[in-house]
Amino acid sequence: MPEIKNIVKAGLSNVLEAMMFFMTIYQAPISKKIMLAQFGEDFSSRGINTGIDRLCKKGFISKFKDKRNIFIKILSADKLWTGHTALKIKKSKNKWDGHWRLIIYDIPEKLKVEREHLRGVLGLLGFGKIQDSCWASPYDHSDFIYNFCKQRGIVDYVCLYEGKFFAGKDINALINEAWKLSEIKDNYLNIFNDSEELLNKIRMNRIGPKELRDSYVSIYNLFKLTIVSDPFLPQQFLEGWPFKKTEDSLNALAHEIFKAKISND
């Protein structure tokens, strides 16, 4: 089986994400020596140490010592999805207050770059586009958006409204259209099916190292893209939503890859 670091290196974007992914697979505390051995050829030891310290300060991992070594442990698997996506997951677990937040803006053409930047940020935060200049979210991001708009010099062109959602069409149809839920759901189902197929091939020893690496990287990268686009809406809008079973299947696949690698060392 291929080295786990080769899969990590191909599928992940930087040393911080690679280390978090590695710890999520392994679950048990990992010695610092193992971490350096896994990533030392691809990243400098200084970069790895800096990354470990940064993850500790952010509360993603913890460090502890015995007489001869330093051990690192992940504090929560949810921490793997950092930034806005982690925020969306956290908010989706809270009970929804039933109010929608609408962002309406009229940013002049001379500030087109800032307008596009705002749209990108709203997408990352999980807002759905109702119309070209009107975006909605069930979660309260008002402080973040106000500070962002003030920093970018567009606060005078942006309004935020909070209240009930009224629409001419069926609310579920509007939500599906605004957040492209059908596309996201199909992606999760494709990831789940591909993950289960790959898992069976590994368990039956019917796959070679290159095919395993290429297949896993493809599955994991699609999951990364899909989870970023997922707004993590309140559960009442997500009947039959396949996120959890897809995540569980990927976790099982990652553990099987790690176990296969260990057994072949």
Secondary structure, 3 states (H helix, E strand, C coil): CCCHHHHHHHHCCCHHHHHHHHHHHHCCCEEHHHHHHHHCCCCCHHHHHHHHHHHHHCCCEEEEECCCCEEEEECCHHHHCCCHHHHHHHHHCCCCCCCEEEEEECCCHHHHHHHHHHHHHHHHHCCEEEECCEEEECCCCHHHHHHHHHHHCCHHHEEEEEECCCCCCCHHHHHHHHHCHHHHHHHHHHHHHHHHHHHHHHHCCCCCHHHHHHHHHHHHHHHHHHHHHCCCCCHHHCCCCCHHHHHHHHHHHHHHHHHHHHHCC
